[in-house]
């Protein structure tokens, strides 16, 4: 499965929202569930699924789905 689709699945599952409403441009604050705690939950799940880890500074820079995809690909 493509990285983007996996991350969209993670966002939808973590936040309990429909996948159809999520795109590469979806970002923190686009959904009420995607607040700072939701963001940390998403990134923790991404780390687990892709077997990578983000520094706290990196986490702060990841603002939308596309940013997360780029970061994952850079670490693989």
Buried (B, 14 or more C-beta within 10 A) or exposed (E): EEBBEBBBBBBBEBBEBEEEEBEBEBBBEBBEBBEEEBBEBBBBBBBEEBEEEBEEEBBEEBEBBBBBBEBBEEEE
